[in-house]
Amino acid sequence: MRDLRDRVICIVGASSGIGRATALACAQAGMNVAVAARRIDLLESLAREIESHGRVALPVACDVQFDADVSALIERCLEHFGRLDAVLANSGYGHQGCVVDLTDESLRRIFEVNFFGTVRVAREAVRAFRASGRGHLMITSSCLSRFTLPYFGAYSATKAAQTQVARSLRLELQREGIDVSVIHPITTMTEFHDASADVSGIRRRGVPRHAPRLFVQPPERVARAIVRCLRRPRAEVWTSHITRLVAGAMVAFPRFHDFCLRKELALQAAYLDVESISGKAEVAAEGAAG
Ligand SMILES: NC(=O)c1ccc[n+]([C@@H]2O[C@H](COP(=O)([O-])OP(=O)(O)OC[C@H]3O[C@@H](n4cnc5c(N)ncnc54)[C@H](OP(=O)(O)O)[C@@H]3O)[C@@H](O)[C@H]2O)c1
């Protein structure tokens, strides 16, 4: 068991949801926390909350699409705290649509943030860890790295890519004293779902439909699992054992995958205006999202 007191973590994608909850859970565990994302106002209020737990916080504006932002972030962490023990690469968003109907531009953008953004954070984190001879890199992937949902093909592809990179890094960096863990949250109640429907230009009908309660979690639950993993590093963190088992079965038996997900498609159709999940709606939505 590692003592987390006075250790330093940098959480990239900390302005909301899982990243925000993890920042607070780390502070409660005694860690000092650098919080990064694009929305600096949210990071500054989060930093004040962290400081109210008697810990040191550093809010840093960072867009993971830019190498310079990510390298400046890690440099600032080292300057400010004099050490860096762990980094969580957590930034990400969803883009729903049938992959063949999405524009190349939107496909490149989701890979730029979810996959290349993760690689940028990993590269700079590992550079710092190598200099100190230790460190823990954590990557927020998803249960959707193992199976997918209708209209989540592009997103799932980015999550599968993250997971495989994490697995190979874990083996490659082990001898250097660097731990690598990948986190597989299930449906988590955050801004993610509204943001991904908005960026995809999807019209919704009535109240949001989420997975059955058994498969829905608050971000605090994911945060607690991440803190446990910081204390005792593990290769993969699943926040739902049943999903882990079902995911394994879906990988082994593709017809089981399709059977389960065909039902999901019908349920989704009742809530989403499936007609609006098309490349045409998406272009307008991306313009509006900037
Ligand atoms: N919610 C779920 O059901 C679920 C399930 C499995 C996995 N996940 C994964 O969990 C991670 C966190 O998602 P969440 O559910 O907590 O959603 P969220 O509340 O929307 O948080 C996403 C975070 O990513 C940041 N981000 C997005 N684009 C960025 C960019 N270009 N540069 C830097 N930061 C960026 C956002 O901050 P700014 O907008 O301020 O930049 C925000 O802090 C994501 O990787 C997501 O794929 C979520």
Ligand as a Chemical Component Dictionary entry (heavy atoms), coordinates in Angstrom:
data_LIG
# 
_chem_comp.id                   LIG 
_chem_comp.type                 NON-POLYMER 
_chem_comp.pdbx_formal_charge   0 
_chem_comp.three_letter_code    LIG 
# 
loop_
_chem_comp_atom.comp_id 
_chem_comp_atom.atom_id 
_chem_comp_atom.alt_atom_id 
_chem_comp_atom.type_symbol 
_chem_comp_atom.charge 
_chem_comp_atom.model_Cartn_x 
_chem_comp_atom.model_Cartn_y 
_chem_comp_atom.model_Cartn_z 
_chem_comp_atom.pdbx_ordinal 
LIG N1  N1  N 0  -19.389 9.454  -18.572 1  
LIG C1  C1  C 0  -19.296 8.206  -18.982 2  
LIG O1  O1  O 0  -20.327 7.482  -19.089 3  
LIG C2  C2  C 0  -17.950 7.621  -19.310 4  
LIG C3  C3  C 0  -17.858 6.218  -19.395 5  
LIG C4  C4  C 0  -16.615 5.663  -19.705 6  
LIG C5  C5  C 0  -15.515 6.470  -19.916 7  
LIG N2  N2  N 1  -15.636 7.821  -19.831 8  
LIG C6  C6  C 0  -14.427 8.625  -20.075 9  
LIG O2  O2  O 0  -14.133 9.353  -18.903 10 
LIG C7  C7  C 0  -13.382 10.533 -19.229 11 
LIG C8  C8  C 0  -13.997 11.708 -18.494 12 
LIG O3  O3  O 0  -15.321 11.908 -18.974 13 
LIG P1  P1  P 0  -16.529 12.412 -18.069 14 
LIG O4  O4  O 0  -17.578 11.384 -18.119 15 
LIG O5  O5  O -1 -16.039 12.868 -16.759 16 
LIG O6  O6  O 0  -17.053 13.617 -18.980 17 
LIG P2  P2  P 0  -16.973 15.202 -18.799 18 
LIG O7  O7  O 0  -17.602 15.610 -17.529 19 
LIG O8  O8  O 0  -17.518 15.739 -20.088 20 
LIG O9  O9  O 0  -15.400 15.483 -18.682 21 
LIG C9  C9  C 0  -14.547 15.525 -19.807 22 
LIG C10 C10 C 0  -13.280 16.269 -19.414 23 
LIG O10 O10 O 0  -12.408 16.265 -20.559 24 
LIG C11 C11 C 0  -11.955 17.600 -20.756 25 
LIG N3  N3  N 0  -11.602 17.840 -22.160 26 
LIG C12 C12 C 0  -12.370 17.654 -23.254 27 
LIG N4  N4  N 0  -11.699 18.050 -24.352 28 
LIG C13 C13 C 0  -10.473 18.486 -23.935 29 
LIG C14 C14 C 0  -9.331  19.025 -24.585 30 
LIG N5  N5  N 0  -9.298  19.214 -25.906 31 
LIG N6  N6  N 0  -8.257  19.366 -23.822 32 
LIG C15 C15 C 0  -8.265  19.193 -22.489 33 
LIG N7  N7  N 0  -9.311  18.682 -21.814 34 
LIG C16 C16 C 0  -10.413 18.352 -22.533 35 
LIG C17 C17 C 0  -13.129 18.473 -20.311 36 
LIG O11 O11 O 0  -12.672 19.759 -19.933 37 
LIG P3  P3  P 0  -12.815 21.117 -20.812 38 
LIG O12 O12 O 0  -14.081 21.028 -21.592 39 
LIG O13 O13 O 0  -12.817 22.173 -19.742 40 
LIG O14 O14 O 0  -11.589 21.150 -21.651 41 
LIG C18 C18 C 0  -13.575 17.720 -19.061 42 
LIG O15 O15 O 0  -12.799 18.103 -17.949 43 
LIG C19 C19 C 0  -13.421 10.649 -20.753 44 
LIG O16 O16 O 0  -12.202 10.208 -21.289 45 
LIG C20 C20 C 0  -14.547 9.694  -21.152 46 
LIG O17 O17 O 0  -14.336 9.166  -22.433 47 
LIG C21 C21 C 0  -16.827 8.420  -19.526 48 
# 
loop_
_chem_comp_bond.comp_id 
_chem_comp_bond.atom_id_1 
_chem_comp_bond.atom_id_2 
_chem_comp_bond.value_order 
_chem_comp_bond.pdbx_ordinal 
LIG N1  C1  SING 1  
LIG C1  O1  DOUB 2  
LIG C1  C2  SING 3  
LIG C2  C3  SING 4  
LIG C2  C21 DOUB 5  
LIG C3  C4  DOUB 6  
LIG C4  C5  SING 7  
LIG C5  N2  DOUB 8  
LIG N2  C6  SING 9  
LIG N2  C21 SING 10 
LIG C6  O2  SING 11 
LIG C6  C20 SING 12 
LIG O2  C7  SING 13 
LIG C7  C8  SING 14 
LIG C7  C19 SING 15 
LIG C8  O3  SING 16 
LIG O3  P1  SING 17 
LIG P1  O4  DOUB 18 
LIG P1  O5  SING 19 
LIG P1  O6  SING 20 
LIG O6  P2  SING 21 
LIG P2  O7  DOUB 22 
LIG P2  O8  SING 23 
LIG P2  O9  SING 24 
LIG O9  C9  SING 25 
LIG C9  C10 SING 26 
LIG C10 O10 SING 27 
LIG C10 C18 SING 28 
LIG O10 C11 SING 29 
LIG C11 N3  SING 30 
LIG C11 C17 SING 31 
LIG N3  C12 SING 32 
LIG N3  C16 SING 33 
LIG C12 N4  DOUB 34 
LIG N4  C13 SING 35 
LIG C13 C14 SING 36 
LIG C13 C16 DOUB 37 
LIG C14 N5  SING 38 
LIG C14 N6  DOUB 39 
LIG N6  C15 SING 40 
LIG C15 N7  DOUB 41 
LIG N7  C16 SING 42 
LIG C17 O11 SING 43 
LIG C17 C18 SING 44 
LIG O11 P3  SING 45 
LIG P3  O12 DOUB 46 
LIG P3  O13 SING 47 
LIG P3  O14 SING 48 
LIG C18 O15 SING 49 
LIG C19 O16 SING 50 
LIG C19 C20 SING 51 
LIG C20 O17 SING 52 
# 
